[in-house]
Amino acid sequence: MNDMLPDVSVIIPVRDEAVAVEPLIHEIAAAMAGRDHEIIVVDDGSDDGTDRILQALAARMPRLRLHRHPRSRGQSTAIRSGVRLARAPLIVTLDGDGQNPPDQIPLLLAPFAADAPSLGLVQGQRAVRQDGLAKRLASRFANGVRGALLRDGVRDSGCGLKAFRREAYLDLPFFDHIHRFMPAMMLREGWCVETVDVTHRPRRSGRSKYSNLARGLVGIPDLLGAAWLIRRSGRRGLAAPEPPQHRPATRGREDVARP
């Protein structure tokens, strides 16, 4: 590993993705060519041989770093483990199933090139989802309820493609499934949030770790908890203003300074 600190840490939480993980890592390396980066894969208790594939890859790829949870602790905890290990000031996350195309990463990083120190998160939003009808309808309903309660101005906060400042993430309160509520939590802490439309593709193998019913059931208490945290923050104006036409964006109140 190069002793110089990377510009970007790409974090991939995986669980039982033996088929998808190797081509995904190669795609990420291609998308990040020419930029100093590291790739951190957090294996969240896989038992299908994913860990052996990752170890073989790490022996050939010096930018690849591995961390393993002996048992599954959930996607949010896996992301948190990766962020704690990350050495770069900018973090990119994407799902380990291959549905988030790595060639979209530069779109997420582009807004950080501007002089915008208050920008904490660039949230990807899937323009055309490549999921089954039942999953799309369930997600649309869940996003509608989430948007009504949290008023963060984001229509697809569950998209795994995100870019954010490490320091901004470490500002956030941690709870299970926080990765689905990051825009609202960033706004709660006074950071700015922007959105970028990204592409999406079908799952290459395996299946989702949650059914639509299970996904909804585990999300209800977290959604209520997130809404409670926002109310308790004392920052009342989380509804986003009209975004500029050249770049979709959501921002917190103009009179809220960074803590």
N, C-alpha and C positions, 0 to 999 in steps of 0.2 A: 504494500500500500504506500502511495506517495505520502511523504510527511506533510506536504502542503495541504491546508484545509480546502475542501471542495467548495464550490459555489452553491451547489444544489444537492440535497439528499433525496433520493427517490425511495419511498417506503412502500413495500408491498406486503400486506398481511395475507397469508395463505393458510388454507386448511384442506388437506386431501386434494391437491391440484397437481398430481404427478404428471398428467398429460399436458396441462396448459403451461406450467411454470417455466420450463426451459425455453420454449419459443418466445414467451413473454419477455423474459430477461434479455434475450438477444435483440428483440425489438426495441426495448428501452435503451439498450446500449447504442443502437443505431440512431434513435431519436435524439440522444444526448451527445452524439459525436461532435467534437469541437468545443465542448463545454466541460469544465472541470466538475466532476460529479462523483457521487458514490451511490450504489444501489444497496439498500438494506432490506432483506427479506426476513420477515418474522413468521416463523412456522408455528402456527397456533395449535400444536398437539396433533399433527397429522399422523396417521397410521397406515398410509398407503404407499410408503416409499418415497414421499416427497423429500424427506430429509436427506436420503442418500443421493438423490438427483442434485440437490442443492450443494451438498458437500463436493461432489464431483465437479460441478460448475465453478465453485469458489476456488478450487485448485488451479483453474485455468484463467480465471477472471479476477485480477487484483483489485478491481473497483467494487467487487461484490462482497458484502459483509452479511453474516448470518446470525440470527438469534432464534432460539427455540424455546417455546413453552412446553414443559413436559405433558401438560394436559391443556385442553382448550379453555381459554379464558375470555373468548369473545373478540370481535373485530376491533372494538374501541380500545380494549386493553392492548391488543397487538399493535395498533397504531401508536398508542402511547409509549410502548416499549421501544418502538422504532424511533420516535421523536427524541426520546431520552438518549438513545445511542447516536443520533445524528450529529455530525460535526459541522454541517453547513447552516447558514442563517436562513436559507429558503428550503422549504420542504414541499415535495410533490407526493401525493398518494394516488394510487389506483388499485382497483380490485385485482385479486390474483387469478380470477377465472378467465382472463383474456377478453372480456367484453368491453373494457375500456381501451381504445386504441392508443398505444404510446405515442403515435405521431401527433397526437393532440397536445402533448406536454408543452411544446413551444408556445401555443396559444395561451396557456395558463400563465406562463412565465412572463409573457410580453408586457402586461401592465406594470410589473415591478421594475421595468427598465426606466419608467418615468420617475421623476422626482416626487414621489408620493409616500413619505414616511409613515403616514397614518393608514395606508392600505395594509390590512392584515390578512385578507383572504380573497382569492379568486376562485369562485365556485363554478365548476362545470355543470352545464345543464344539457341533458341528452335531447337533441333536436328530434330524432326519430328513434324510439326505443325498439330494440330487436328482441322483445320478450313475447311470451304468449299473451293472448287476450286477457285471461283472468288476472295475470300479474300486472298488466298495464292498467286495468280498471281498478284493481286494489290500490296500486300506487297513486293513481290519480285521485282516488277518494282520500287516501291518507294525506297526500300533499295538500288537498283542499282544506281538510280539518286542521292540519298543522299550520297552514298559512293564515287561517282565520284566528287561531289562538296566538300565534307568535308574531304575525305581521312583520315578517322580515323581508318581504318583497321578492323572495326566491321561490321558484316553482318546482325545483327538483333538487332539494338539499341532500337527497339520498345518493346522488351520483358520486361514485368513488373518486372521480377525477377532481382533485383539489390542489391548489398551490397556496401556501401560507407561510408567514414568517414564524420561525421557531419560537421567538420570544412572545408572539401573540398567542400561539397555542398554549404556551406555558402560563399565560394569564388566565386561562379558562378554568372554571370548576370542572372536576372530572366526575362523570357518572357513566354507567353502562349505556351504550348506544349513543353517546354524545356525538359520534361522527355524523349522525343524521341531523343534528341540530346545530352544527357549527356556525352557519351564518348568523342565526339568532344570538348565539353565545358570544360571537365576535362583536356584534353590535352592542350587546349588553356591556361589554368591557370598554366600549368607546372606539373600537377599531372600525375602519371602513371596509366594506365588502363590495366586490364587483362580480358580475356573472359573465360567463362566456359560453356560447353554444358549442357543444362538442358532438362528435359522432359516437355511434354505439354499434356493436356487432353481436351476432348470436353467440351463445356459449358454445365452446368447442367440444367440451366433454363434461361428464359429471352432471350434478344437479345442484340447485340452490340449497343452502343449509337450512332454510326455513320455508315452510309452506306459507301460502298467503294468509291463512288464518293465524298461524303461529306468529308471523311477522307483525300482524295487527295487534295481537294480544300482548306481545312483549313491548310494543311501542306505546301503548296507552299510558301506563304509569310514567314512562320517561317523558312523554309529551306534556303531561300534567305537571311533572316536576320541572321541566324547562320553563313552562309558563309561570310557575310559582317563582323560580329564580329571577325571571325578568321583572316580575312585579316587585320582588324584594330588593331589586337593585336600586330603585329610586329613579331610574331613567325611564321616563314615561313614553317618550316619542320615538319608538322603534319603527314606526311605519316609514317606508322608503319614499322619497320624493320621485317625481317623474325622471326616468333615466335619460341621459343624453343619447341622441340617435346613433352616434358613431360607435358607442360602446355601452352595452347594457350595464347598469350599475345600480347598487343600492348603497345608501349611506345612512349613517346615524344622524342625530340632530346636530345642526351646525354649532349649537352652543355647548355641546358636550366635548370637553377637552379630554385628551388621552390621560389616563391616570398615571 
